[in-house]
């Protein structure tokens, strides 16, 4: 049972770019709480100044979240209200807050969502891919082998696949998507709600080529959305055919580098993408 005299933790969604997306309710809550727990107090401080608000803040991020629980809980017990915000979007969605919310809920505290901007939902709403079912995977692994392994494990999923990605890894991710998922449709949402918001649509190889031609298309934060597998969960047919060709090239004695060049010429895409796939096939015999 919750303590009716205790305060509430408000989980407040903040803009991912356009400040006009902040709801009136969120503004009111941020102006009324006793303290704001922010992923980066400097970043959230700029938002508060824009709103003409001044509230006490403390940092709450992945490195100190567990250590903050008892102190924040004590403030709730004392009757204070607290707002939890991340740098952008909805807290807990690939952002800190899960440990705090889980522990406070277990202690019977009142957790109140204040909904609003979320890059995941915004991107899906405008992508033109099926949204009745989707699988959100947050950020893919930073290392290439682990990233390709994750993608290979998702190859048979029928849901639309959704990832977040950073500008310094987007090319590598597209190369791995081309190598593991073939010519499936990919939609990239870049710089959502900001001045240079862009949606790019095509196969992973086509989008990678687009970035090679125009490096500006690799700037900003990305939501990567990929069409799911066929209705029976089958692997993409083009991927199966590509693997058959790649395997034949290796069996005939061509090296990985030469095979990648042949694959790029015959199937499209980049040598780098096919090199990664060939190396995976070779390592797995």
N, C-alpha and C positions, 0 to 999 in steps of 0.2 A: 504493500500500500504506500502511496506517495504521501509525503508530509504536506498538508494543505497550506501550511505557513511558510514553506520553503519557496525560494525563487525558482525561476524557470531558465533553462538553457535554450536560447533561440538560435537555430541553425539557419543563418541568413545567406541567401544567394546574392552575389554582387556582380556587377557587369563584367563581361568578358572583353569588352572593348568600348562600346557605345554607352556612355554614362546615362543616357536617357532610358536605358532598359531597367534601371533600378526602380522598384515599385514604391509607391507612397508608403505602403505598410513597412517595407524594409527601412526606409528613411526614418519613420517614426520609431521603430524598435531600436535602431542604432542610436537615436537621440535620447532614448529613455533608459537604456540599461545602465547598470552600475559600472560595468567594465566590458571591454571587447577583447576577446581572445583571437588574435590575428596571426596568420601564417607568417607575415612579414609586417611588423608594425609601421615601418617606413612607407611601404606601399599602401597600406590601408589608411595611414595618416593623410596621404594625399587625397584619397577619396573623401575622408571626413572634412578636410579643409574645403574641398569643392562643394560639399553640401552645407558648409557653414556650421558644422558640428564640432564639438570638442568633448571627447569622453576619454577616461583613462583606458589605456590599452596594455596588454601583455602579450608576449610572443607565445605561440603554440604551434610547434612544427614537429616533424617526424622524430627529431632527436631529443625533444624534451617533453613530448606529449604525456607519456606515462607518469613522469615526475610531477606534472601539473594537476593530476586528477584530484588528489586529496585537498589541495589548497582551493581549487575551484569548487569542489563539493562543499567545503566549509563555508564558502561565501553563499552558496545556494541555501544551505541550512540556515544561515543567518538572515535569509529573506531577500537577498540580492538577486536581481536578474542579470544574466550574462548573455552576450551575443558571441557566436562563433562564426568567423568569416575566414575564407581562404583568399589567396591573391586575386582570383578571378573565378566566377562561376559558383557552382554549388559545392559547399564543403563535403568531404568524404568521397566525392567522385574523382578518383585519382589524386586526391588531396588529403591532408591530415584531418583528423577528427574522429575516426572510427574507434580508437581506443577510448577516448574521452566519452563519446556517446554510449558505447557499450558498458563502460564501468558505471556511469551515472544512471543509466537505465536499470542496471542490476541493483543499484542502491535505492531505486524507487523514485528517482528525481523526474521532474516533468521536462520532456524534450519537445520543443515546438518547432516544426519546420516553417520557414518563411520562404516559399518557393520563388524561383525567378530564373535568371539566365543559367544555361548549362550548354557547353559547347557540343556535347554528345547529342542532345535532343535538337538543338538548333541545326546542326549539320544534317541529321537524318531527315528533318522536316523538309529540307530543300534539295535532297540528293536524287530523288526519283528512284530509289531502291526500295524493295519491300521492307516495311517496318512493322508488320504484324508480329514478327519474331526477329530479334537480332541478338547477337552475342558480343558483348563489350569486353574487350581484353585489356583495357588500359594501355600502358606503354609496352611494346614488345621488348624482349631482351636486347641489351646494347650490343652484345657480342654476336657476330654473324652466325656461328654454328648453332648457338642456342636459339637465335631468331628463326633460322630456317627450320630447326626442329619443331619449334612451336607452330609455325605455319603448316608444316607437313602434318602435324597432329590435328590441325583444324580443317584440312583439305576436304574431308567428307561431310562437314557440317552444312546443313541446309539453310541455316539462318544467315542473314546479312551479317558480315563480320565487321566490327568497328574497332579502331585503334586510335590512340593519340600518338603523334610523332613530332620530334623536334626538327628544326631546319638542318642541323648538321648530320642527321641520320636518314633523312627522307629519301635520298638517292639510293642508299644501300638497302633500305626497306623495299623500295620499288623494284630494285634488281632481284631481291629475294622473292618478292611476290611473283614476278615474271617467271622465275625459275621453278617455283613450287606450285603455283596455281594457274600457270599458263595464261590464256587470253581472257580470263574472266573480266567482267566490267568492274572498274575501279573508279570511285569518285573521291576526289580530294577537296576538302573544304579548308581554305587557307585564310588566316587573318579574319575570322568571323566577326561581324558587326563593326569592323574597323574600316578605315578609308580605302584600303586595298583588298577588301574581301573578294575572294575569287573561288569559283568552283571549276575544277578540271575533271573531265570525264573521258574515259577511254580504257584501253588495256594498260597494265602496269608498264609494259615496254614502251607504249606510245607516250605515256605521261613522263617516263624517264627521258625519252628523246626530246620532249617538249622542254624539259628543264635544261637539257644540254644546249638547246638552241637559245633559251632565254633563262639565264641563271636567276633572274629576279623571281621566277616562279618557284624557286626553292627557298625563298625567304619566308619567315613567319612561322607560327605554330599551326600544325595540321591536325585535322581529323581525317583518318583514312577509312573509307568504307568500301567493302568488297562484296560482290554478289556471292550468295551461297552456292553450294553444290546442287546438282540436279535433284529432282523430287524423290529419288530413291537413295539419296546420299551417295551417288556414284561420284567418283573422281571426275573432274573435268575431262571430256573426251580429248581435247587438244593436248592436255597434259599427259595423258596416257600415250598418245601418238608421239609426242615429243620425247618422252622417256624411251620409247622403243627405238627411235632414231639415235638418240644419244648412246644408248646401250650398244647399238650396232656399230657405231663409230669406234667405241672403245674396244669392242670385240675384234674389230678389224685392225687394231693395233695403233690407231691414231692417238696421240697424246692428248691430254686434257686441253691444252692451249689450242692445238690445231682443231680439235673437235668443237671447241667453243666458237672458233671463227666460222666453221662450216655451219653450225647451228644458227648463228646470227645471220648468215647470208640466206639460209633456206627458210628459217622460221621467223625472222625478224627479231627485234630486241637487240640487246647489247651483248658483246662478248663477255663482259663482266658478269652479267646475269646468268648466262649459260655456263660459264666457268664454275660458278658456285654450285649449280645443279649437277654438273658433270662430276665435280669433286665429291659431292654427296653420294652419287651413284657409284663412283669408284670405291669410296670408303666402305660402302655397304655391299660391295661385290655384286 
